[in-house]
Amino acid sequence: MRNVFLCAVAVVATTFTAGGNCHSLAVAAVQAPVQSACATPAQPVREAQFVPIGGSEQWVTIHGESCANPVVLFLHGGPGNTLSPYADVIYGSWARDFTLVQWDQPGAGRTFGRNPPTDDATLTLDRMAQDGIALAQYLTQRLDKKKIIVTGGSWGSILGVQMVKTRPDLFYAFVGVPQVVNYRDNLTSGYTKLMGLARAKGDQVSIAALESIGPPPWVNPRSIGILRRVSRPYEAASSTPAPSSWWVRAAEYNTPLRLAEYEGGEDFSFLQFVGLNGDGMFSRVDLPALGSVFGVPVFLIHGAQDLVAIPEVARRYFDGITAPTKEFVVVPNAGHDANAALVDAQYRTLRQRVRPLAQ
């Protein structure tokens, strides 16, 4: 724990890695000249490569039709559910208005495959946020920008708030889709709301599953998974499903090796998230404790039927924050998982409200 603290306070220069050692962040690489990918403002950019971040090589893809467009960094959820395999299908059309960046975070996807964790490997929110900040610095130089836009959902929304609170000078705006706020409030509200729905329906199977884990907090790492398995059918019954084509992996991510990397990273990251005794990264999440004042505009978008990031919890958090501009959007017929309505609302907010801030 002492090593975690030392690395956290030295956030400009160090990060926590497996084995409890502090290593130089990739900001050293950022401080060195980074060759621009944009010879002219109007040229397109398409890259997929490992970038040195936080003492390791991490997978980053960049896709845009014009270097003149604002840059959007996506922060995936999970924390092991990378968006890279699906990004072109779901978000590809946005490339005419934005330069889109997907990042396989530490412990996830191709980054997990490139950096197999040791038995004592540990992820922390501070380490992940510092890696995200290092990547943002890299992107400003690689794409000739003063700042970028960051958007994140679920776990990615937690990470995004930490990043913009730490370095607001790097970001034009933050867009949370949906926004997780607090370990205690999110889990308790989700459990209570779901139990009420199950009882109103007389759903004895779901009631029994919820009673078996009891109300949070939990020490069993399986409890969050049980809650999610119960919630999904209820969300599905009141929301429009995403097109099945969204979840067909791009060919380069659909090989046995890439699938093994994804599954390994998903398992590793989830355990880091919940902890063996309910003491993982999520147990320490309390965004209100970071302070109510934001130095960047904040836009929160929520599915009305979300039973994980309960809209009412996010709304209370939103009402308590101060930002140069802020907006809260509730999307009907949408739950926690992305569907067309939620993604369309995200795009409209980025296109109409955020893009002008970056010009």
N, C-alpha and C positions, 0 to 999 in steps of 0.2 A: 504493500500500500504506500509506503514511503516513496518508492520509485515512481508510482503513478502521480503522486503529488508533485514531486520535483519536475517531472516532465510537463505536467499541466501548467505550472507557473512559468515555465520557460517556453511558452507557446510560440514565440517568434522563431526560435531556433531549433527546438527539439520536439520529439514525439515519443510515445510509449510503444514499444514493440515487444514481441515475444521474448520471454526470459527476463523482463523487467529492466531492460537497458534503455538508455536514452541515445538516440541516434539523430544525426542531422536530418532535418526535413529537406524535401526536394526544393524548398525555397532557395537553397544554394544554387540549384539548377536554374531557378527563375532569376536569381540575381545575375547569373551569367547571361550573356546575350542569347536570346531565343530567336531563331530565324523565323521571320514572318512567312505565313502561308499565302499571303495576299499581296501579289505584285501590283495589282490594280484594285480599286474598290469594287468594281463590278464583276470580278471574276468569281466563278463558283469554287467551292472547296469541298473535298470529300477525302477524309482520312480515317484510318482505323489502325491504331498502333498502341504499343505499350509506352507509357510516359513515366519517367522517374518521379515518384511522389512519395514522400514520407519514408525514404530509405528502401522503397521497393518499386518494382515496375507494375503499373496499373493500367488496365485496358480502358482506352478512351476512343470514342468515335466522334467525328465531326462531319456534319452534312448541311450544306447550305447552297443556294443558287446564286448568292451574291455576298461578297465580303462586306458590302455596305450595310447589310442588315444587322440588327441587334443580335447578340448571342444569348441563347437560352441554355442553361445547364440544368438537366433533369437529375433529380435525386430519387432513385428507386426505393421502394419499400421493402419490407421483409424482416430484417435487412438483407436477406439473401436473394430477393426476387428481382434480378436484373432485368432491365427493359431492352437491352441491346438486341436480343434475338427477335423482338417484335416491333422495334421502333419504326422501321421504314413503312410497315403496313399501317400502324396506328397514327403516326405523326408525320409521315413522309411528305404529305401535301403542305405542311407548314413551312417547308424549306424555301418556299418562294418569299416568305415574309421574315423568316428568322434563320440564323445559323444554329443548328440543333446539336447539342453535345450530350452524349450518353456516357456514363461512367460506371464501370463495374467496381463498386466500392471494395475496400479491404475485406477479405473473407468471402467474396461473392464472385460467381461467374468465372471469367477468364483471369481475373486478378487472383482469385483463389487458386486456380490451376497453375499460375505462374509462381505463386508463393505458398507452397503447401505448408500449413501451420504445424508447428511442433505441438507436443502434448500439453505444454504449459502456455500456449499462445492465448493472448487475451486481447479483446477489442474493448475500447472505451469510447464514449461519446466525444470526449476531448480530442482523442487521437483522430477519430473520423472527421471531426469538424476541421481540425488543422490540415488534414489531407485535402479536404474540400476547398479550403482557403488557398492552399498551395496550387491546386488545380486552377482555381479562378485566376490567380496571378499568372500562371502559365498561359491561360487562354487570352488574357488581355494583351499579352505580348505576341502570341502566335497569330492572333486575329486582328491586331492593331485596334484595340478598344480601350477606352478609359475604364469602363465598368461592364459588367454583364448582368443578366437577369437570372434568378434562380427560382426553380419551381420543384416542389417535392410533395409526395403523398405518403400518408401513414408514417412509417419510420422516417422516410425522406423529409417529412414536414418537421419532425423533431430536429433532424440534422440541419435543415435549412435555417430554422430559427437560430440555432446555436451559431451558425456561420455568419448570418447577417448581424446578429447582436455583437459578435466579436470584431468583425471588419466591415462595418456599413459602407466604408469608402470604396469597397470593391463592387457594390451591387446597386443597380438602378431600382430594383423592387424584389419582393418576395411574394410568391404565389403558393399557398398551401392547398392541396387537393387530395384528400381532406386533411384537416389539421388535428393531430393528437396533441393533448395539452399536458396531462398529468397522469402518472401511473395510478394513483388512488382514484381520482375522479372518473377517468375514462373506464376503468375496469368495473368500478362499483355501479356507475350509471348504466353501462352495458348489461351487466348481470341483472340488475333490477328491472330494466326495461324488457329484457328478453324473458325473464321469469313471468312478468305480467302478461306478455303476449302468449306464452305457453299455457298459463292458467286460464286465460280468457278463451282459449281454443280447446281446452281440455286435453292438451297434448301430453299424455302421461309419460311417454318415452323421453321427451325433452325435459320435462319437469324432473324426472328421475336422474337424468344426466347432470342437470344443474345442481340438484340437491346432493349428488355424490361428491361434487367438488366444494360445495358451500360457497358463501360469498367471499370475495377477495378481502385482504391480500392472501396470496397462495404461496406455498413452499414447494408444491409439486410442479415441475416444469410442464407436465402434460395438461394442466388445468386450462391454460390459455387456449391450447389446441382444442380441447373439448368445448369450450365456450364458442370458439369460431365454427366448429362443426355444427353446433346447434343453431347458430345465428344465420348461417348461409342459406338454408331453405327458407327462412322467414324473409330475408332480404330478397331472395329470388322471386318469392310470391308477390312482392309489391314493387318490383323494379323491372326494367326492360333489360334483357341480357345483351351482352356485347356480341357483335358478329363473330361467328366461329372462326372466320378467317384471321381475326386478330391474333389468335393463339397458335397459329402455324409458324413454327420457327423458321427463320431465314436459313437457307441451305448451309451457309458456312457455320451456323450454330447447331446444326442438326446431325452432327456426326457422333459416334459413340464417345469420343474423347470430350467433345464440348458438352454433351449431355451429362457425362460423369462429373465434369467440373461444376456444372450448374447444381446438380443434386448434392454433391459434396459441400459446396458452398452454402446451399440452402440449409442443410442440416447443421453445419458448423455455426453459421450466423444466427440461426434460431436459438440454439443453445446459449450462445453468447448474449442474446437478447433477453431470454427469460432467466438463465442461470440454473444451475443444478438444484438450488434450493430457493428458487424464486428471487434470487439476488443478482440477476443479470443487469444489463444496461438499462432496461426498461424500469426497473425498480427505483432508479435514481432520477427519472425524468420528472421534472417539475418546472415547466416553462415560466409560470408566473414568478418563480423565485429569481429568474434572470433579470427581472425588472420590466416595468410596463412601457418604457419609452423606447421606440424604434427610430433609428436614423434613416430608414428607408420606407417607402410606401408598402403597405401590407394588404394583400387580397386573399381572402379565405373562401373556398368553394366547397360545398358539402352536398352529398346526396341526402335527400330528406329521409330516406329509409336506412341510413347508415346505423348499424348496431354495434360498431366497433369504435369509431370516432364519433360519438354521439353529437349531433349538431348543437344540442342545447349546451353541452360542455364547452364546445368551441365558441359558441356565441357569447357565453359569459366571459371567456378569456378575451375575445375580440372587443367586447364593450369596455373592458378595463385597460386596453392599451391605447397609447398615444402614438400617432405616426403622421408624417407629412400628408399622406392620403391613405385612407383605408376603406375597404368595402367587403361586405359579407354577402355571399350568394348561396341560396339554397336551391338545389336542383331537384324537381319532382321526378319520381320513377327512377331513382338512382340510389344504390347502396354504397358499401365500402369499396367494392371492386369497380374498376373503371368500366363504363359503358359509353355508348355514343353520346348520350345527353351530357354526361359529366365531362367528357373530353371536349365536346363542342363548347360547353360553358368555359372551360379552361382556355380554349383557343380564343373565344370572343374577348375574354378578359385581357389576355396577352395582346391581342391585336388592337382592341379599342382603347384600353385603359393604360397598358404598360408600354406598348411600343412607342407612343408619343413621348414618354418620359426619357427614352433612350436616344431620341433624335435631337 
